[in-house]
Amino acid sequence: MQDVDVVIVGAGISGIGAAYHLKTSCPDHSFVVFEGRDRLGGTWDLFRYPGIRSDSDMYTLGFAFKPWKGKTISDGATILAYLEETVEEFGLGPYLRFQHRVLAANWSSEARRWLVDVRTDAGEVERVRCKFLFMCSGYYDYARGYTPDFADMDRYGGTLVHPQHWPEDLDYTGKRVVVIGSGATAMTLVPAMAGKAAKVTMLQRSPTYVLDLPGQDPLAATAQRCLPERAAHVLSRWSSVTRTMAFFHFSKAAPKASKRLLMAGVRRALGPDYDVDTHFNPRYGPWDQRLCVVPDGDLFDAINSGQAEVVTDHVERFTETGLKLRSGAELDADIVVTATGLRMLIGGNIDFRRDGEPIVLKDHMAYKAMMVSDIPNMAICFGYTNASWTLKADLTAEYVCRLLQHMRGGGYEVCVPRIRGNFGSEQPFIDLSSGYIARAVDQMPKQGSKAPWRLRENYALDLVALRYSRVDDGVMEFSR
C-alpha cells in the first residue's frame, strides 16, 4: 500500500495550482495528483466545441504565481497550453498520475488516515493511504452533460450534439444550426459557428444578462508594454478583481440601476429596432445568475450581420426536421446543439465514507467554503461564482498548506471543523438561482450566515481570512 501525506484529486486548474503550492510551501510533504483522464487541463482539455474560451478574464483565471501574457478573454487551446507550460516550468509532471480514477475514499479513525481506492491505467484497483485528501475535481460531471427530456427527440432526423461531447468530424458548413440555451456555452457557440453555417439560431426559454467586454483589456495591454512583468501582472489582476467586485456589489445593492446599465449596453449594440425586451431582458435581477460575457461584441455582430438570430420560446417537441415551439412556430435545423447546461457533481463521483459509513454532504456545514463540518482532514476546492474560479482556488491551496504546516509543527494528526455556538441561519451553499445549481442542491453541504460557515463570494475578505487569520481559530479541532 502506497503512503503519501496528501492526495490531490484532479489535474485541472485547481489541481495544478494545489500541486504548485504544496511543492513550494510544503516541501517536506509527499503528495500525488490523481487524474482520471489521460491528459491534464480538466475543462480546457474536455471541451472541444467551436469558440471554446474563458468566461472570466485571464489575469484572474490564470495563476497568481504565473503571469498571464495573452488576451484578456482567451481561447481554450491557449489556456490548455498555459497549464501545460505551468506544469513544465515548475516541475510538477512527476507528481501527476493520469488514467488514475479515484473510486472511493474512507476515513479510518483508527489509522487516522484516508484509505483511497484508485483504478490505475492498468485497470487494477490499488489502495493508497494518505493523511490529507484535497479534492480538486471541479464541480460538474465530465461523463455527462445535462439535456432536458424533450418530447420526440428520437424522431429528429438531423444531427443532435451536446457541447460537452462535440464530434471532432462535425461539419456544419452551410448547415442550419439551432443552439438550445442562453448561457455562456450558447453565447460562445453562436458567433463561432455563424460565419461558417448557413444560419445559427439561439433558442432560449428566457433571456440572460449579457455584458460586452473588450477581448483585450486596454489597461492590461498598456501595463504589459510599459511595466516589468510582475508589476504588470499585479496591476492587471487587481484591476480586474476590483472592477468585478465593484460591479457585483453594485448589482446587489442597486439591481434596477444595474439592469438599466446592462440593458443600455445591449440596446447600443443591437440598435433601436431590435426587440431587446423580448430577447435580452431577464425576469430576474443581475447576478441572481451568472452574467454572460460577450468579448468584443461578437454575438451582437453575428446578429446584426443576419448570420445569427435569437428566438425566445419553449420547445414543445422535436420533429423529423427540427423543432416545434410552444408558440406554434417551427424551426428547421440540420444540426441541433443542446447547450442546456451541466450536471453538477461535487466530489468527483467518489464514494466517501467515514469508518465505513457513507458521508452525505448535504447533512454537513461548509467551513470557510472549503472544508466540511465533522469530516477530518479533507478540503474541497470550489471557486467563485461571481468572479474567476482560480482566485478562490489559489487561496484554498494556500490555506491548506498553512493548515498542513500547523499540523506538522504541532504534531497533530487530525484536523476537523466543529460547529460550536451559533452559525446563524442555515442557507444553501450557493446563492444563485441557475438551473444547474438548483438541480444539485442535494449534493452540496449547507452554509451558515456567520463566519466561518458563510460563503463570502468576496476575494478581498477571503484573502485576509484565508491567508492571514489564525488556523487554530477555536472552530478547527486538532488532535494527536
C-alpha positions as CSV (number, residue, x, y, z in Angstrom):
1,M,0.0,0.0,0.0
2,Q,1.4,3.4,-1.0
3,D,1.6,6.0,1.7
4,V,1.7,9.8,0.9
5,D,0.9,12.8,3.0
6,V,-1.5,14.4,0.5
7,V,-3.7,13.0,-2.3
8,I,-4.9,15.6,-4.8
9,V,-7.8,14.6,-7.0
10,G,-7.9,16.2,-10.4
11,A,-5.3,17.8,-12.7
12,G,-7.2,20.8,-14.0
13,I,-6.6,24.4,-12.9
14,S,-7.4,23.6,-9.3
15,G,-5.2,20.5,-9.0
16,I,-2.2,22.0,-10.8
17,G,-2.4,25.1,-8.6
18,A,-2.6,22.9,-5.5
19,A,0.4,20.9,-6.6
20,Y,2.4,24.1,-7.1
21,H,1.6,25.3,-3.6
22,L,2.3,22.0,-2.0
23,K,5.7,21.7,-3.7
24,T,6.8,25.2,-2.9
25,S,5.2,25.8,0.6
26,C,5.3,22.3,2.0
27,P,8.4,20.7,0.5
28,D,8.5,18.2,3.4
29,H,5.1,16.8,2.5
30,S,4.8,14.0,-0.1
31,F,1.9,14.2,-2.5
32,V,0.4,12.7,-5.7
33,V,-2.2,14.1,-8.1
34,F,-4.6,11.5,-9.5
35,E,-6.4,12.4,-12.8
36,G,-9.0,10.0,-14.2
37,R,-8.5,11.3,-17.8
38,D,-5.4,10.8,-20.0
39,R,-4.4,14.5,-20.1
40,L,-4.2,17.4,-17.7
41,G,-6.3,20.5,-18.1
42,G,-9.7,19.5,-16.9
43,T,-12.3,21.8,-18.6
44,W,-9.8,23.1,-21.1
45,D,-9.0,19.6,-22.4
46,L,-12.5,18.2,-22.2
47,F,-14.4,20.9,-24.1
48,R,-13.7,21.0,-27.9
49,Y,-16.7,22.9,-29.3
50,P,-16.2,25.8,-31.6
51,G,-15.1,29.0,-30.0
52,I,-14.4,27.5,-26.5
53,R,-13.0,30.3,-24.4
54,S,-12.8,31.7,-20.9
55,D,-15.8,33.5,-19.5
56,S,-13.6,35.2,-16.9
57,D,-10.6,37.4,-17.6
58,M,-7.4,35.5,-17.8
59,Y,-5.5,37.8,-15.4
60,T,-7.5,36.2,-12.6
61,L,-8.3,32.9,-14.2
62,G,-4.6,32.4,-14.6
63,F,-2.5,31.7,-11.5
64,A,-1.2,34.3,-9.1
65,F,2.2,32.7,-9.3
66,K,2.5,32.6,-13.1
67,P,1.6,35.8,-15.0
68,W,-0.7,35.6,-17.9
69,K,0.7,37.3,-21.0
70,G,-2.1,36.8,-23.6
71,K,-5.5,38.3,-24.3
72,T,-7.9,39.1,-21.5
73,I,-10.5,36.7,-22.9
74,S,-8.7,33.7,-24.4
75,D,-9.4,30.6,-26.3
76,G,-9.4,27.1,-24.8
77,A,-6.3,25.9,-26.7
78,T,-4.2,28.8,-25.4
79,I,-5.4,28.2,-21.8
80,L,-4.5,24.5,-22.1
81,A,-1.0,25.4,-23.4
82,Y,-0.6,27.8,-20.4
83,L,-1.5,24.9,-18.0
84,E,1.0,22.6,-19.7
85,E,3.7,25.3,-19.6
86,T,3.0,25.7,-15.8
87,V,3.5,22.0,-15.2
88,E,6.7,22.0,-17.1
89,E,8.1,25.3,-15.7
90,F,7.5,24.3,-12.0
91,G,8.5,20.6,-12.4
92,L,5.0,19.2,-11.5
93,G,5.0,16.4,-14.0
94,P,6.4,13.7,-11.8
95,Y,3.5,14.2,-9.3
96,L,0.8,13.6,-11.9
97,R,-0.8,10.2,-12.4
98,F,-3.0,10.1,-15.5
99,Q,-5.8,7.5,-16.1
100,H,-5.9,7.0,-12.3
101,R,-9.5,7.4,-11.3
102,V,-10.4,7.7,-7.6
103,L,-13.3,5.4,-6.8
104,A,-13.7,5.6,-3.1
105,A,-12.2,7.3,0.0
106,N,-12.8,6.0,3.5
107,W,-11.6,7.9,6.6
108,S,-10.3,5.4,9.2
109,S,-10.5,6.8,12.7
110,E,-8.2,4.0,13.9
111,A,-5.5,4.6,11.3
112,R,-6.1,8.4,11.3
113,R,-5.7,8.2,7.5
114,W,-7.8,8.3,4.3
115,L,-7.9,4.9,2.5
116,V,-8.2,5.8,-1.1
117,D,-9.1,3.3,-3.8
118,V,-7.8,4.1,-7.3
119,R,-8.4,2.4,-10.6
120,T,-5.0,2.7,-12.4
121,D,-4.1,2.9,-16.0
122,A,-3.6,-0.9,-15.9
123,G,-7.2,-1.4,-14.9
124,E,-6.3,-2.6,-11.4
125,V,-7.7,-1.1,-8.2
126,E,-5.0,-0.1,-5.8
127,R,-5.3,1.4,-2.3
128,V,-3.4,4.5,-1.3
129,R,-3.2,5.8,2.3
130,C,-2.9,9.5,2.9
131,K,-3.1,11.9,5.8
132,F,-5.0,14.6,3.9
133,L,-7.4,14.5,0.9
134,F,-7.6,17.5,-1.3
135,M,-10.5,17.4,-3.8
136,C,-9.7,19.5,-6.9
137,S,-12.0,17.7,-9.3
138,G,-14.2,20.7,-10.2
139,Y,-17.9,20.9,-9.9
140,Y,-19.6,19.1,-12.8
141,D,-19.9,15.6,-14.3
142,Y,-17.3,15.1,-17.0
143,A,-19.1,12.0,-18.3
144,R,-22.5,13.5,-19.0
145,G,-23.8,17.0,-19.7
146,Y,-27.4,18.0,-18.9
147,T,-30.1,17.6,-21.6
148,P,-33.8,18.0,-20.7
149,D,-36.1,15.2,-21.7
150,F,-37.5,16.9,-24.8
151,A,-40.5,15.2,-26.4
152,D,-40.0,13.2,-29.5
153,M,-36.2,13.6,-29.6
154,D,-35.9,10.2,-31.2
155,R,-38.0,11.4,-34.2
156,Y,-35.4,14.0,-35.2
157,G,-33.6,13.1,-38.4
158,G,-30.7,15.6,-38.2
159,T,-27.6,15.7,-36.0
160,L,-28.0,16.1,-32.3
161,V,-25.0,17.3,-30.3
162,H,-24.2,18.3,-26.7
163,P,-21.3,20.7,-26.4
164,Q,-19.6,18.5,-23.8
165,H,-19.3,15.7,-26.4
166,W,-18.5,17.6,-29.5
167,P,-17.7,15.3,-32.5
168,E,-14.3,16.2,-34.0
169,D,-15.5,15.5,-37.5
170,L,-18.8,17.5,-37.3
171,D,-19.0,19.7,-40.4
172,Y,-21.6,22.5,-40.1
173,T,-20.6,24.4,-43.3
174,G,-23.7,25.7,-44.9
175,K,-26.0,24.0,-42.4
176,R,-28.9,25.3,-40.4
177,V,-28.0,25.2,-36.8
178,V,-30.2,25.6,-33.7
179,V,-28.4,26.1,-30.4
180,I,-30.8,25.5,-27.5
181,G,-29.7,27.5,-24.4
182,S,-28.9,31.0,-23.3
183,G,-25.8,30.5,-21.1
184,A,-22.1,31.1,-21.7
185,T,-21.8,28.0,-23.9
186,A,-24.6,29.0,-26.2
187,M,-23.3,32.6,-26.5
188,T,-19.8,31.3,-27.3
189,L,-21.1,28.8,-29.9
190,V,-23.4,31.1,-31.9
191,P,-20.8,33.7,-33.1
192,A,-18.2,31.0,-33.5
193,M,-20.4,29.0,-35.9
194,A,-22.2,31.9,-37.5
195,G,-19.5,32.7,-40.1
196,K,-19.5,29.1,-41.5
197,A,-23.0,27.8,-41.0
198,A,-25.9,29.0,-43.2
199,K,-27.8,30.3,-40.2
200,V,-27.4,29.9,-36.5
201,T,-30.4,30.3,-34.2
202,M,-30.0,30.6,-30.4
203,L,-33.3,29.3,-29.0
204,Q,-33.8,30.3,-25.4
205,R,-36.6,29.8,-22.9
206,S,-35.7,33.1,-21.2
207,P,-33.1,35.8,-21.6
208,T,-29.8,36.1,-19.8
209,Y,-27.9,39.2,-18.8
210,V,-25.1,40.0,-21.3
211,L,-22.0,42.1,-20.8
212,D,-20.0,43.3,-23.7
213,L,-16.3,43.5,-22.8
214,P,-13.2,44.0,-24.9
215,G,-11.3,40.8,-25.7
216,Q,-8.1,42.7,-24.6
217,D,-8.2,44.9,-21.6
218,P,-6.6,48.3,-22.6
219,L,-5.2,48.8,-19.1
220,A,-3.6,45.4,-19.0
221,A,-2.2,45.8,-22.5
222,T,-0.6,49.1,-21.6
223,A,0.8,47.6,-18.3
224,Q,2.3,44.7,-20.2
225,R,4.1,47.1,-22.6
226,C,5.3,49.6,-20.0
227,L,5.9,47.8,-16.8
228,P,8.0,44.8,-15.6
229,E,6.3,41.5,-15.9
230,R,5.5,41.0,-12.2
231,A,4.2,44.6,-11.8
232,A,2.1,44.4,-14.9
233,H,0.6,41.1,-13.6
234,V,-0.3,42.5,-10.2
235,L,-1.8,45.7,-11.7
236,S,-3.9,43.8,-14.3
237,R,-5.0,41.2,-11.7
238,W,-6.1,43.7,-9.0
239,S,-7.7,46.0,-11.6
240,S,-9.9,43.1,-12.7
241,V,-10.6,42.0,-9.2
242,T,-11.6,45.5,-8.1
243,R,-13.9,46.1,-11.1
244,T,-15.6,42.7,-10.9
245,M,-16.2,43.0,-7.1
246,A,-17.5,46.6,-7.5
247,F,-20.0,45.7,-10.3
248,F,-21.2,42.6,-8.3
249,H,-21.9,44.6,-5.2
250,F,-23.4,47.5,-7.2
251,S,-25.7,45.0,-8.8
252,K,-26.8,43.6,-5.5
253,A,-27.2,47.0,-3.9
254,A,-28.9,48.7,-6.8
255,P,-30.4,46.0,-9.1
256,K,-32.6,48.3,-11.0
257,A,-29.8,50.7,-11.8
258,S,-27.5,47.8,-12.7
259,K,-30.2,46.3,-15.0
260,R,-30.7,49.7,-16.8
261,L,-26.9,49.9,-17.4
262,L,-26.7,46.3,-18.8
263,M,-29.8,46.8,-21.0
264,A,-28.5,50.1,-22.3
265,G,-25.3,48.3,-23.5
266,V,-27.3,45.7,-25.4
267,R,-29.5,48.4,-27.0
268,R,-26.4,50.3,-28.1
269,A,-25.0,47.2,-29.7
270,L,-28.2,46.0,-31.5
271,G,-29.8,49.3,-32.4
272,P,-33.2,50.9,-31.7
273,D,-35.2,48.5,-34.0
274,Y,-34.1,45.3,-32.2
275,D,-36.6,43.7,-29.8
276,V,-34.3,43.8,-26.8
277,D,-37.1,43.5,-24.2
278,T,-38.1,40.1,-25.6
279,H,-34.6,38.6,-26.1
280,F,-32.3,40.3,-23.6
281,N,-34.4,41.4,-20.7
282,P,-34.2,38.7,-17.9
283,R,-37.0,38.2,-15.4
284,Y,-34.5,38.0,-12.5
285,G,-32.1,40.6,-11.1
286,P,-28.5,41.0,-12.1
287,W,-26.2,38.4,-10.5
288,D,-29.1,36.2,-9.4
289,Q,-27.5,34.1,-12.0
290,R,-24.1,34.5,-13.7
291,L,-23.7,37.2,-16.3
292,C,-22.5,36.1,-19.8
293,V,-19.6,37.9,-21.2
294,V,-19.6,38.7,-25.0
295,P,-16.0,39.6,-25.9
296,D,-15.7,42.4,-28.5
297,G,-19.5,42.2,-29.1
298,D,-19.1,39.1,-31.2
299,L,-22.6,37.8,-30.5
300,F,-24.1,41.2,-31.4
301,D,-22.1,41.4,-34.6
302,A,-23.4,38.0,-35.7
303,I,-27.0,39.1,-35.0
304,N,-26.5,42.4,-36.8
305,S,-25.0,40.7,-39.8
306,G,-28.0,38.4,-40.2
307,Q,-25.9,35.3,-39.7
308,A,-27.4,34.6,-36.3
309,E,-30.7,35.2,-34.6
310,V,-32.2,34.8,-31.2
311,V,-35.6,33.1,-30.7
312,T,-37.3,33.3,-27.2
313,D,-39.8,30.4,-26.9
314,H,-40.2,27.0,-25.4
315,V,-39.5,23.7,-27.2
316,E,-42.8,21.8,-27.5
317,R,-41.3,18.8,-29.2
318,F,-38.8,17.7,-31.8
319,T,-39.9,17.0,-35.4
320,E,-38.3,15.0,-38.2
321,T,-36.7,18.2,-39.5
322,G,-36.3,20.4,-36.4
323,L,-38.3,21.8,-33.6
324,K,-41.9,22.7,-32.9
325,L,-42.2,25.6,-30.5
326,R,-44.9,26.3,-27.9
327,S,-45.9,29.4,-29.9
328,G,-46.7,27.2,-32.9
329,A,-43.6,28.3,-34.9
330,E,-41.3,25.7,-36.3
331,L,-37.5,25.8,-36.7
332,D,-35.9,23.7,-39.3
333,A,-32.4,22.5,-38.4
334,D,-29.8,20.2,-39.9
335,I,-27.9,20.3,-36.5
336,V,-29.4,20.9,-33.0
337,V,-26.9,21.7,-30.2
338,T,-28.3,21.2,-26.7
339,A,-26.3,23.8,-24.8
340,T,-28.6,23.2,-21.9
341,G,-26.1,23.0,-19.1
342,L,-24.0,20.9,-16.8
343,R,-24.7,18.2,-14.3
344,M,-23.1,19.3,-11.1
345,L,-21.0,16.7,-9.3
346,I,-19.4,17.7,-6.1
347,G,-16.6,15.3,-5.1
348,G,-16.0,13.7,-8.5
349,N,-18.5,10.8,-8.0
350,I,-16.3,9.3,-5.3
351,D,-17.8,7.0,-2.7
352,F,-16.9,9.0,0.5
353,R,-17.2,7.1,3.8
354,R,-16.1,7.6,7.4
355,D,-15.3,4.3,9.2
356,G,-17.4,2.6,6.5
357,E,-20.4,4.8,6.9
358,P,-21.5,6.9,3.9
359,I,-20.7,10.6,4.1
360,V,-23.7,12.7,2.9
361,L,-22.5,16.2,2.2
362,K,-25.9,17.8,2.5
363,D,-26.1,16.8,6.1
364,H,-23.0,18.9,6.9
365,M,-22.0,22.6,7.0
366,A,-19.3,24.1,4.8
367,Y,-16.4,25.6,6.8
368,K,-14.7,28.6,5.0
369,A,-16.3,27.2,1.9
370,M,-13.6,24.6,1.6
371,M,-13.9,22.1,4.4
372,V,-16.9,20.2,5.8
373,S,-18.1,20.0,9.4
374,D,-17.1,16.8,11.3
375,I,-15.2,15.4,8.3
376,P,-11.5,15.1,9.1
377,N,-8.5,16.1,7.0
378,M,-10.3,16.9,3.8
379,A,-10.6,20.1,1.7
380,I,-12.7,20.7,-1.4
381,C,-11.7,23.3,-3.9
382,F,-14.7,25.4,-5.1
383,G,-14.1,28.6,-6.9
384,Y,-16.1,31.8,-7.0
385,T,-19.4,32.0,-8.9
386,N,-19.2,35.8,-9.2
387,A,-15.6,36.0,-10.2
388,S,-12.8,33.8,-11.5
389,W,-12.6,30.3,-10.2
390,T,-8.8,30.4,-9.8
391,L,-8.9,33.3,-7.4
392,K,-10.5,31.1,-4.8
393,A,-8.6,28.0,-5.8
394,D,-5.3,29.8,-5.1
395,L,-6.5,30.9,-1.7
396,T,-7.8,27.5,-0.9
397,A,-4.5,25.8,-1.8
398,E,-2.6,28.4,0.3
399,Y,-4.8,27.8,3.3
400,V,-4.4,24.0,3.0
401,C,-0.6,24.5,3.1
402,R,-0.9,26.7,6.2
403,L,-3.1,24.1,7.8
404,L,-0.7,21.2,7.0
405,Q,2.3,23.2,8.3
406,H,0.4,24.0,11.5
407,M,-0.4,20.3,12.0
408,R,3.1,19.2,11.4
409,G,4.5,21.9,13.7
410,G,2.2,20.9,16.5
411,G,2.5,17.2,16.0
412,Y,-1.2,16.9,15.1
413,E,-2.6,14.1,13.0
414,V,-6.2,15.1,12.7
415,C,-8.0,18.4,12.0
416,V,-11.8,18.7,11.8
417,P,-14.1,21.7,11.8
418,R,-16.7,21.5,14.6
419,I,-19.8,23.6,14.8
420,R,-19.6,25.4,18.1
421,G,-22.0,28.1,19.1
422,N,-24.3,29.9,16.7
423,F,-23.7,29.7,12.9
424,G,-26.7,31.9,12.1
425,S,-29.3,30.8,9.7
426,E,-28.9,27.7,7.5
427,Q,-28.7,28.5,3.8
428,P,-28.0,26.8,0.5
429,F,-24.3,26.6,-0.3
430,I,-24.6,28.7,-3.4
431,D,-26.8,31.7,-3.6
432,L,-27.7,31.6,-7.3
433,S,-31.0,30.6,-9.0
434,S,-29.4,28.9,-12.0
435,G,-30.9,25.6,-13.1
436,Y,-27.7,23.6,-12.8
437,I,-27.3,24.7,-9.2
438,A,-30.9,24.1,-8.3
439,R,-30.7,20.6,-9.7
440,A,-27.7,19.8,-7.5
441,V,-28.7,21.3,-4.1
442,D,-28.9,17.8,-2.5
443,Q,-25.3,17.2,-3.4
444,M,-23.9,20.2,-1.5
445,P,-23.3,21.0,2.1
446,K,-25.2,23.9,3.7
447,Q,-23.7,27.2,4.7
448,G,-24.5,29.5,7.7
449,S,-25.0,33.2,7.8
450,K,-22.0,33.8,10.1
451,A,-18.3,33.3,9.6
452,P,-16.6,30.9,9.3
453,W,-19.6,29.0,8.0
454,R,-20.5,31.6,5.4
455,L,-19.6,31.6,1.7
456,R,-18.4,35.2,1.2
457,E,-18.0,35.4,-2.6
458,N,-15.6,38.3,-1.8
459,Y,-12.0,37.9,-2.8
460,A,-10.7,40.7,-0.6
461,L,-12.3,39.4,2.6
462,D,-11.2,35.8,1.8
463,L,-7.7,37.0,1.1
464,V,-7.5,38.3,4.7
465,A,-9.4,35.4,6.2
466,L,-7.5,32.6,4.5
467,R,-4.0,34.0,4.1
468,Y,-3.6,35.8,7.4
469,S,-6.1,34.7,10.0
470,R,-5.3,32.1,12.7
471,V,-5.6,28.5,11.6
472,D,-6.3,27.5,15.2
473,D,-9.4,29.6,15.4
474,G,-11.4,27.8,18.0
475,V,-13.6,26.1,15.4
476,M,-11.0,23.8,13.9
477,E,-10.3,21.0,16.3
478,F,-6.8,19.4,16.3
479,S,-5.8,16.1,17.8
480,R,-2.7,14.0,18.1
